[in-house]
């Protein structure tokens, strides 16, 4: 028998949005403090409630001077799963560790290309 994938509660998006916007502002501020004089952008998607068949509520995009990092947010909003260097969403990072994780990844990316 096929296993059903749990879908997010359609109302949860609206309830979670203020929290997620606050987290994005906090991450943006912390990343700007870690990387002064660099362009930092934190995006939260979608901007409107996802369709009921979407298996996730939140997608994050971080851009630090043109280096991009993308992640899906886990349903309980405790962590994000980042795309690793091979293109697989497999790097699980607690919310409070995201700025340090991105700093480490940015340094690794710069070392590999520089």
N, C-alpha and C positions, 0 to 999 in steps of 0.2 A: 504494500500500500504506500502510495506517495505521501511524503511528509509535507504538510502545508507550511509555508513560510509566513511567519507573523508579520502583519502589516501594521504600520504606525496608526494610532488613533487619529482620525482626521482632525479632531479638535486639539490634539496635543501641539500641533504646529503653532497655533495662535497663543497657547499658554507658554510654550517654550521660547518664543521669539524674543521677548524682552530680556530674558536671561542670556540668550545667545548674543544679542546685540551688545549687552554689557560686557560679556566675555571678549568679544571682538575689539571693543574699545580698549579694554585693559591690555589685551595682547598687543595691540597697535602701540599703545603708550610704552609698554615694556620693551618692545622691539626697537622703537625709536630711541629709547634711552640706551639700549645696548649698541645700537648702530647710529650714532649721531652723524648728521650730514649725509645720510643715505635716504633714498626714497623708499618708504615702507607703506605697503597697502595690504589691508586685511579685508577680504570679501566674504560675505555670508550669502549662501544661496540655498534655496530659492528665495526670491523676494516676495513670493506669494505662496499660499498653501499648495503643496504638491498634490498631484492626482492620487486617488486612493490606491492605485496599483504600484506606486513608487515604494520600494522597500526601505527607504531611509527618509529622514526629515531634513537633514542638514548636510551641506557640502561646504568646506572651507577652502579658500584660496589665499595663499600668502605670497606676496611679491616683495622681494628685497633687492632693489637696484636691478630689476630684470631677471633675477633668479626666482623661479616659481616653485612652490610646494603646494600640493593638493591633498586634501584629507576628507574622509567621510566621518561623521560624528556617530558614536555608538548610541543606541536608543536611550540609555539612562543618563546621557549627557555628562559622563564622567571622563571620557577619553575620546581621542580621535585616532583614526587609522590612516596613516600617511602612506602615500605612494612611495615605495622604496626605489633604489637606483635601477632596478630591473623593470619598473613600471607596474609592479604588483602592489596593491594596497595591503601591506603586511606589517607596517611599523606602528604598533599600538603605543600611544603616548597619552599619559594622564594629562588632563587640562592644565594643571599647575606646572607641568614640565614642558609645555609646548615652546615657550620662548628659548629655553636652554637647548631643547632638541633642534630647533631651527638654527640657532647659532652654531651648533656642532655641524649640522648638515651644510650650512653655508660655508663654513671653514673647510669642510671636506671637498665641497664643490670647487671652491677657489683654489685649493691645493692641487686638485686633479687637473685643473685647466691652466694653472699659472705656473 
